[in-house]
Amino acid sequence: MSILSVHNSGPVPKSLFQKKRHNAIYGIMHLGLNTYTNKEWGYGDESPLLFDPENFDADKIVKACKEGGLSGIILVCKHHDGFCLWPTKTTPHNITASPWRKGKGDLVREMADACRANGLEIGFYVSPWDRNHPDYGKKEYLEVYREQLREIFSNYGQGFELWFDGANGGDGYYGGAREIRRIDASTYYDWENTWKIARELQKDAAIFSDIGPELRWVGNECGFAHEESFGTYTPNPAREGIEPAPGLTIGHEGMKGTCDGKYFIPFEADFPLRPGWFYHPEQEGKQRSVGTLVNIYLHSVGCGGFMNIGIAPDRSGVMTQGDCERLKEFKQAIESLFEKKVFAGNIAIKDKAGIVEFGREISFNFMEMQEEMIKGESIRSYTVSVRKNGKWEKLLSGEAVGFKRLKRVKNTFCDAIRITIEKTTEWNPEISTLFLGLYQAEEELLNSASGIPDLTEREDYLKLSAPVIKGMEAVWTLPEEKEIKGFIFTPVWPHSYGTPTHYKLEILDENNVWQKICEGEFANIKANPIAQITEFAPVKAIKLKMTALQTVYTVEEMTVQEMGVLC
């Protein structure tokens, strides 16, 4: 019996989605030891003494998120480094060992209380991978992890979402062992029984992971789903002979889902407001633009899914003014899309078609459609036509509608509109009504280009010419000998099989011998392929060599989009 057959009843949505569909934009908050070490993934040996957000005020953070249009916050209670933001009994590597609140603090409690006091929902993420715990990879750790879930799910009230990801082992501190620990992610966590803890203690929460059971990962950390994304999904395993599980699916299939899939598992599109998930000083002012955020909204919520924005308080424990302002601007931009309403209402579908007669000529450039969804998705193919001068003209066609479908169209003049349902699902073949909204939105907002904030736009950055690549080695020659203090490595976007996840950087010395400058990890580069910044003590160099110690997938040659040095 598969995990999903136990935890998901099929293609009809659970009742919790009737509420959730109206709270489609929320956030996930990262604040931890990585905030102070300037990393995305901690190794697990970081001292709890680093954690001291002296100005932390949960109420201010929650209010800023509410003013920015977020309906809830998923709190990262423990990241891969194993540091717990609550006074857990399962490990000494927790907030009581930090100087914050003199060792008597409970950040999870403060965030949960602040959310409820301000009318926001709270969600929880406890990383299954723990690079600190000595028992990770052994059977004893599973009970430690489950007890951490019981503590969070029992003591901090009802959550709206429980977040699980596919981070499944690798190198780490592991109580001082400092080794690589591999697990069989298809069996190690025993998700069938582990999720029963969530079902028992958090009955009204949606469980998110690569395979659901309520929400699936969209397959990238850029926020983009397929334009014709389905709410139904049948996940396929990453390799033959195993059951699909978190971290073990064909990730890109989550972007579209499965037409007439076995289960109703709509996608959640997660992405950070800044380039990284944690606060990094060098990313100040690098928030995604309002236009980019609107474009992500149209490719997430506008494609029938949910939008999860990563927020990251700084080292003092506050959200920066720039982050707060960008969220406000985004909220205002989304509201403005729907301000100039031309028509909005439920239309009757008879004989597979619904017609609205306006009685006059109207114009619009932005469309919204929604299915009722009580029995699940019905539409699998449709056509929209408009009447001009007594003649019907096709405007657009599509496959899916679901919770919501937002369509940008050229500015259209007409006196009637018709939606024809070409094909429906077997389990819900009849559709009687459909919500239709027509709006006149600002063209600039609708058509803003998307992209990742450029981390190379800094005065001390020198872009290098294309490297000579042989296998897992790439060599660059500087135009002249320079004193360098770091580098910025940009991977092929959206991802490349040859992208390094672990690297070694060397320079050629005066004796023509390669000398190692640094060695490290490009954490999370597979899911979030952004520029990677590494700084080190200044050194003179004329030639650089990067060796890919590991790549995203096993390949014969590493890849690189761009490399530059900091001078």
VOGU-3710 file (C-alpha; in Angstrom, 3 decimals, decimal comma):
1> msilsvhnsg> 0,000/0,000/0,000  1,459/3,402/-0,997  1,862/6,309/1,404  -0,681/8,394/-0,512  -3,343/5,706/-0,514  -3,254/5,956/3,304  -3,184/9,736/3,605  -5,087/10,983/0,526  -8,581/9,849/-0,410  -8,412/10,611/-4,132
11> pvpkslfqkk> -9,230/13,396/-6,629  -11,825/15,205/-4,482  -10,398/18,052/-2,333  -10,557/17,875/1,441  -12,781/20,442/3,138  -9,743/22,367/4,414  -9,118/23,610/0,858  -12,351/25,598/0,813  -10,757/27,894/3,386  -7,206/27,652/2,080
21> rhnaiygimh> -8,102/28,671/-1,473  -8,976/32,139/-0,143  -5,669/32,392/1,767  -3,406/31,581/-1,149  -0,454/33,877/-0,327  1,596/33,219/2,786  5,213/33,077/3,930  7,889/30,843/5,394  10,303/32,406/7,885  13,981/31,458/8,235
31> lglntytnke> 15,846/32,719/11,312  18,543/30,594/12,895  22,261/29,977/13,204  22,657/30,362/9,430  21,603/33,988/9,898  24,832/34,555/11,829  27,191/32,351/9,801  25,996/33,732/6,448  25,156/30,255/5,167  22,099/28,677/3,597
41> wgygdespll> 22,767/25,238/5,082  24,675/24,938/8,340  27,086/22,039/8,770  25,797/21,220/12,250  28,825/22,279/14,296  27,754/25,914/14,760  27,695/27,132/18,360  24,288/28,060/19,837  26,085/31,024/21,420  25,881/32,737/18,024
51> fdpenfdadk> 22,099/33,006/18,225  21,092/36,309/19,820  18,501/38,350/17,876  18,444/41,066/20,536  15,696/43,146/18,913  13,426/40,251/17,992  9,759/41,211/18,236  7,379/38,595/16,879  4,482/41,044/16,954  6,274/43,495/14,648
61> ivkackeggl> 7,265/40,743/12,215  3,736/39,363/12,057  2,203/42,811/11,576  4,663/43,558/8,758  3,697/40,289/7,066  0,009/41,052/7,480  0,465/44,527/6,026  2,315/42,854/3,161  -0,678/40,683/2,309  0,416/37,363/3,810
71> sgiilvckhh> -2,303/35,237/5,390  0,029/33,091/7,485  3,626/32,254/8,352  5,247/28,834/8,308  8,031/28,933/10,876  11,262/27,029/10,323  11,488/25,570/13,819  14,575/23,514/12,957  16,720/23,668/9,825  19,220/21,087/8,585
81> dgfclwptkt> 21,864/22,248/11,091  19,715/20,734/13,840  19,387/23,890/15,989  15,904/23,957/17,531  14,159/27,288/18,143  12,188/25,899/21,069  13,275/24,355/24,414  13,114/20,773/23,208  13,891/17,798/25,412  15,284/15,827/22,468
91> tphnitaspw> 18,668/17,543/22,039  20,861/20,079/23,870  21,386/21,811/20,519  18,503/24,205/21,083  17,577/27,732/22,008  18,156/27,263/25,750  21,894/27,008/25,017  21,879/30,460/23,374  22,232/33,853/25,083  18,870/35,024/23,665
101> rkgkgdlvre> 16,372/35,750/26,432  19,137/34,521/28,792  18,513/30,972/27,691  14,827/31,033/28,640  13,376/31,978/25,278  11,001/30,071/23,024  10,854/31,615/19,563  8,225/29,176/18,346  5,929/30,198/21,200  6,402/33,918/20,513
111> madacrangl> 5,701/33,534/16,798  2,641/31,301/17,313  1,158/33,681/19,875  1,850/36,748/17,729  0,252/35,179/14,657  -2,936/34,351/16,505  -3,077/37,761/18,203  -2,888/39,474/14,807  -5,224/37,216/12,857  -2,591/35,310/10,891
121> eigfyvspwd> -2,227/31,540/10,691  0,871/29,706/11,885  2,531/26,707/10,252  5,507/24,557/11,237  8,587/23,056/9,607  10,955/20,706/11,453  13,756/19,497/9,176  13,983/15,707/8,941  17,696/15,954/8,077  19,786/16,855/11,132
131> rnhpdygkke> 23,485/17,517/10,520  24,124/17,926/14,233  22,532/14,899/15,859  24,904/11,954/16,510  22,201/9,391/15,715  21,155/10,734/12,331  21,128/7,910/9,804  20,532/5,310/12,535  17,170/3,909/13,583  17,401/5,728/16,944
141> ylevyreqlr> 17,126/9,133/15,257  13,674/8,435/13,848  12,161/8,448/17,333  14,077/11,655/18,157  12,596/13,291/15,070  9,106/12,041/15,820  9,325/13,349/19,366  10,324/16,766/18,000  7,211/16,690/15,830  5,069/15,708/18,825
151> eifsnygqgf> 6,452/18,624/20,850  5,703/21,143/18,095  2,356/19,719/17,049  1,133/19,355/20,661  2,320/22,536/22,354  1,863/25,429/19,914  -1,749/25,187/18,799  -3,364/24,392/15,477  -1,244/25,041/12,403  -2,573/25,683/8,907
161> elwfdgangg> 0,295/23,839/7,228  2,949/21,282/8,206  5,961/21,517/5,925  8,230/18,611/4,953  10,988/18,707/2,360  13,283/16,264/0,615  16,607/17,031/2,359  17,823/13,506/2,950  21,315/13,230/4,333  24,870/13,892/3,231
171> dgyyggarei> 27,934/15,268/4,980  27,617/16,763/8,446  28,962/17,155/11,969  26,851/14,347/13,481  28,043/14,786/17,068  31,675/15,119/16,031  31,862/12,242/13,540  32,212/14,699/10,630  31,277/12,211/7,948  28,885/11,509/5,101
181> rridastyyd> 25,750/9,639/6,084  23,446/8,305/3,392  19,926/7,048/4,018  17,294/5,256/1,998  14,837/8,138/1,809  12,083/5,837/0,575  12,029/3,928/3,889  14,114/5,676/6,569  11,516/8,173/7,822  8,606/5,718/7,544
191> wentwkiare> 6,414/8,578/6,339  3,218/6,547/6,540  3,499/6,315/10,328  5,362/9,584/10,859  2,551/11,504/9,162  0,057/9,730/11,396  1,492/11,867/14,219  0,551/14,951/12,222  -2,890/13,576/11,462  -3,521/12,829/15,139
201> lqkdaaifsd> -2,231/16,102/16,584  -2,948/18,578/13,752  -6,239/17,444/12,236  -6,961/20,637/10,298  -3,470/21,219/8,855  -2,414/20,644/5,259  0,698/18,505/4,880  3,171/19,707/2,253  5,967/17,671/0,655  7,162/16,578/-2,783
211> igpelrwvgn> 4,268/14,107/-2,844  1,689/15,881/-0,675  -0,501/14,385/0,669  -2,330/17,761/0,608  0,131/20,065/-1,165  2,921/19,173/-3,574  6,195/20,958/-4,307  6,117/22,828/-7,605  9,553/21,416/-8,465  11,632/24,604/-8,237
221> ecgfaheesf> 12,343/27,482/-5,849  11,619/30,178/-8,406  7,853/30,224/-7,793  6,776/29,141/-11,271  4,223/26,486/-12,189  3,168/25,335/-15,641  0,538/27,569/-17,224  -1,815/24,579/-17,462  -1,105/23,129/-14,032  -3,570/20,549/-12,715
231> gtytpnpare> -4,607/20,137/-9,100  -4,555/16,371/-9,572  -1,240/14,569/-9,359  0,157/11,061/-9,513  3,789/11,361/-8,370  6,372/9,166/-10,047  9,458/7,895/-8,197  12,888/9,231/-9,062  14,066/5,694/-9,824  12,472/2,354/-10,523
241> giepapglti> 11,641/-0,093/-7,776  10,738/2,400/-5,029  7,676/4,276/-3,857  7,673/8,052/-4,439  8,570/9,941/-1,260  9,825/13,399/-0,232  13,076/13,910/-2,114  12,393/10,935/-4,394  10,123/12,211/-7,146  10,695/13,561/-10,643
251> ghegmkgtcd> 10,658/17,133/-9,397  9,769/18,985/-12,589  6,538/16,949/-12,920  5,226/18,915/-9,950  5,072/22,014/-12,137  2,107/20,703/-14,135  0,754/17,811/-12,110  -1,140/15,003/-13,809  -4,201/15,310/-16,008  -6,811/13,072/-14,340
261> gkyfipfead> -4,266/12,097/-11,676  -5,162/9,731/-8,831  -4,998/12,331/-6,077  -5,966/15,951/-5,524  -2,635/17,545/-4,535  -2,388/21,142/-5,777  1,032/22,738/-5,899  2,685/25,212/-3,581  5,244/27,509/-5,209  7,904/28,469/-2,675
271> fplrpgwfyh> 10,603/31,064/-3,321  12,589/33,550/-1,207  11,884/37,272/-1,334  15,643/37,782/-1,612  17,999/35,452/-3,507  18,591/33,279/-0,424  16,279/31,875/2,234  18,275/33,216/5,184  19,382/36,817/5,728  22,679/37,703/4,054
281> peqegkqrsv> 24,095/41,251/4,323  25,339/41,228/0,728  21,772/40,654/-0,487  20,538/43,933/0,943  18,483/45,720/-1,698  18,233/42,544/-3,795  14,557/41,828/-3,136  12,622/40,607/-6,159  11,018/43,534/-7,948  7,291/44,237/-7,708
291> gtlvniylhs> 6,908/43,260/-11,346  8,696/39,976/-10,743  6,516/39,222/-7,721  3,384/39,925/-9,758  4,641/37,617/-12,494  5,286/34,877/-9,928  1,772/35,435/-8,555  0,325/34,941/-12,038  2,382/31,734/-12,439  1,427/30,353/-9,013
301> vgcggfmnig> -1,909/31,502/-7,607  -2,894/32,349/-11,167  -2,295/28,743/-12,177  -4,421/27,168/-9,461  -1,832/26,899/-6,698  -0,466/28,588/-3,608  2,317/31,152/-3,188  4,827/30,796/-0,342  7,258/33,726/0,029  10,455/33,266/2,044
311> iapdrsgvmt> 11,047/36,021/4,594  14,255/36,396/6,594  14,717/38,647/9,646  18,214/40,097/9,996  20,771/39,380/12,713  19,079/41,710/15,167  15,820/39,806/14,665  13,839/42,344/12,630  12,587/42,423/9,069  14,470/45,067/7,142
321> qgdcerlkef> 12,648/48,169/5,974  13,293/47,201/2,359  11,666/43,787/2,811  8,627/45,272/4,551  8,177/47,910/1,873  8,497/45,385/-0,944  5,766/43,191/0,548  3,473/46,216/0,907  4,146/47,236/-2,684  3,384/43,720/-3,841
331> kqaieslfek> 0,098/43,633/-1,939  -0,928/46,962/-3,475  0,035/45,727/-6,945  -2,091/42,579/-6,628  -5,045/44,598/-5,374  -4,672/46,980/-8,313  -4,981/44,110/-10,808  -8,601/43,645/-9,739  -9,561/47,291/-9,058  -11,027/48,147/-12,471
341> kvfagniaik> -13,691/45,488/-12,591  -15,558/45,181/-15,855  -17,552/42,092/-14,904  -17,449/39,586/-12,036  -19,910/36,859/-11,160  -20,971/33,250/-11,513  -22,197/32,317/-14,971  -24,492/29,382/-15,713  -23,105/26,599/-17,890  -25,764/24,979/-20,091
351> dkagivefgr> -25,020/22,450/-22,816  -21,312/22,833/-21,987  -21,296/26,611/-22,603  -21,813/29,827/-20,662  -22,526/33,193/-22,299  -22,487/36,695/-20,816  -24,275/39,447/-22,752  -23,013/42,894/-21,740  -25,537/45,010/-23,675  -22,748/47,373/-24,670
361> eisfnfmemq> -19,157/47,267/-25,823  -16,706/46,613/-23,019  -12,910/46,189/-22,935  -10,631/44,087/-20,744  -7,092/42,691/-20,678  -7,170/40,407/-17,639  -9,356/37,365/-16,955  -10,129/35,305/-13,872  -11,899/31,935/-13,820  -12,710/29,644/-10,898
371> eemikgesir> -14,416/26,274/-10,549  -16,661/25,482/-7,603  -14,352/22,587/-6,577  -16,611/20,880/-4,025  -16,350/17,682/-6,081  -12,917/18,494/-7,435  -11,700/19,759/-10,765  -13,999/19,196/-13,694  -12,617/21,131/-16,651  -9,931/19,498/-18,772
381> sytvsvrkng> -10,299/21,595/-21,912  -12,080/24,876/-22,681  -12,282/27,707/-25,194  -13,036/31,391/-24,602  -14,606/33,363/-27,438  -15,707/37,008/-27,694  -18,328/38,612/-29,951  -17,346/41,585/-32,058  -19,674/43,199/-34,567  -21,982/40,198/-34,376
391> kwekllsgea> -19,223/37,623/-35,014  -17,634/35,212/-32,529  -13,836/35,117/-32,392  -11,656/32,745/-30,402  -9,716/34,579/-27,687  -7,891/31,726/-25,975  -8,072/28,079/-24,994  -6,750/26,077/-22,094  -6,758/22,775/-20,266  -7,271/23,531/-16,577
401> vgfkrlkrvk> -9,153/26,012/-14,384  -9,430/24,559/-10,883  -9,153/26,891/-7,885  -8,173/29,856/-10,031  -6,926/30,624/-13,496  -5,663/34,104/-14,332  -5,072/34,998/-17,963  -3,348/38,002/-19,457  -4,819/38,849/-22,861  -4,382/41,634/-25,374
411> ntfcdairit> -6,750/44,533/-24,796  -10,043/43,102/-26,061  -13,251/44,891/-27,096  -16,502/42,916/-27,294  -20,210/42,948/-26,369  -20,434/39,292/-25,241  -18,165/36,500/-24,061  -18,615/32,719/-24,279  -16,827/29,945/-22,389  -17,194/26,502/-23,964
421> iekttewnpe> -16,287/23,426/-21,936  -14,735/20,947/-24,364  -13,782/18,140/-21,966  -14,421/17,242/-18,313  -13,140/14,657/-15,832  -14,735/11,248/-15,449  -15,355/11,681/-11,709  -17,061/15,049/-12,119  -18,380/15,276/-15,697  -20,963/18,020/-15,192
431> istlflglyq> -20,242/21,660/-14,433  -23,189/23,975/-13,787  -21,523/27,272/-12,873  -18,203/28,986/-13,352  -16,913/32,209/-11,819  -15,745/34,716/-14,386  -13,989/38,011/-13,732  -12,946/40,539/-16,373  -10,679/43,455/-15,482  -8,788/46,333/-17,044
441> aeeellnsas> -5,366/46,056/-15,393  -2,260/48,173/-15,749  -0,321/46,822/-18,733  3,075/47,375/-17,130  2,148/45,222/-14,136  0,737/42,445/-16,296  3,783/42,197/-18,521  6,737/42,803/-16,206  9,662/40,495/-16,910  10,637/37,989/-14,253
451> gipdltered> 14,111/37,128/-13,063  16,419/36,422/-10,162  18,058/39,468/-8,476  21,573/39,898/-9,835  24,162/39,453/-7,082  27,015/40,386/-9,428  25,991/44,050/-9,608  28,669/45,306/-7,223  31,671/47,553/-7,765  34,259/45,013/-6,621
461> ylklsapvik> 33,090/42,287/-9,040  35,229/41,365/-12,049  33,622/39,002/-14,524  36,069/36,456/-15,937  36,162/35,185/-19,495  34,902/31,699/-20,345  36,849/28,915/-18,637  38,658/25,930/-20,028  36,641/22,957/-18,751  38,001/19,421/-18,658
471> gmeavwtlpe> 35,840/16,954/-16,793  35,324/18,194/-13,242  37,887/21,028/-13,515  37,390/24,559/-14,814  40,322/26,972/-15,199  40,076/30,748/-15,589  42,850/33,185/-16,492  42,588/36,732/-15,119  43,486/39,621/-17,461  46,368/40,436/-15,096
481> ekeikgfift> 47,513/39,434/-11,627  45,137/40,826/-9,046  44,539/40,635/-5,338  41,245/38,840/-4,895  39,140/38,396/-1,771  36,424/36,052/-3,009  34,432/34,828/-5,973  30,865/34,651/-7,270  29,902/31,462/-9,084  26,714/31,599/-11,172
491> pvwphsygtp> 25,177/28,247/-12,192  23,293/27,552/-15,393  19,666/28,593/-14,811  17,176/27,117/-14,049  19,503/24,213/-13,303  22,139/22,031/-14,865  23,056/18,440/-14,207  26,716/19,505/-14,114  26,348/22,224/-11,486  28,781/21,689/-8,578
501> thykleilde> 27,267/21,150/-5,140  30,702/20,812/-3,489  33,853/22,464/-4,794  37,546/23,177/-4,259  39,129/26,452/-5,430  42,865/26,743/-6,143  45,241/29,409/-7,482  48,462/28,901/-9,430  51,426/30,170/-7,402  54,755/31,591/-8,631
511> nnvwqkiceg> 56,204/28,064/-8,740  53,450/26,956/-11,109  51,882/24,789/-8,385  48,171/24,781/-7,573  47,456/25,936/-4,017  44,073/25,408/-2,355  42,355/28,603/-1,269  39,043/27,219/-0,052  36,755/24,233/-0,205  33,052/24,174/0,482
521> efanikanpi> 29,428/23,542/-0,413  26,989/25,405/-2,620  24,052/24,630/-0,359  20,637/24,136/-1,960  21,955/25,041/-5,408  19,951/22,221/-7,015  16,575/23,672/-5,986  17,597/27,336/-5,834  20,170/27,887/-8,621  21,308/31,385/-7,703
531> aqitefapvk> 24,761/32,993/-7,712  26,985/31,680/-4,912  29,265/34,110/-3,048  32,376/32,970/-1,174  34,841/35,326/0,510  38,320/34,585/1,880  41,520/36,328/3,007  42,996/38,437/0,170  45,425/36,590/-2,095  47,156/37,450/-5,381
541> aiklkmtalq> 46,129/35,370/-8,381  46,488/35,142/-12,142  44,865/31,744/-12,628  41,982/30,040/-10,805  40,894/26,419/-10,870  37,609/25,116/-9,529  37,173/21,386/-9,057  33,649/20,038/-8,753  33,885/17,491/-5,936  30,202/16,636/-6,377
551> tvytveemtv> 27,617/17,745/-8,930  23,833/17,928/-8,893  23,737/14,662/-10,838  26,463/12,288/-11,964  27,830/13,671/-15,232  31,096/13,646/-17,160  31,693/17,403/-17,116  30,864/20,276/-14,770  29,007/23,359/-16,027  29,135/27,057/-15,201
561> qemgvlc> 27,170/30,052/-16,428  29,512/32,754/-15,144  32,465/33,165/-12,783  33,830/36,364/-11,343  36,204/37,464/-8,600  35,921/40,083/-5,883  38,826/42,520/-6,036
//
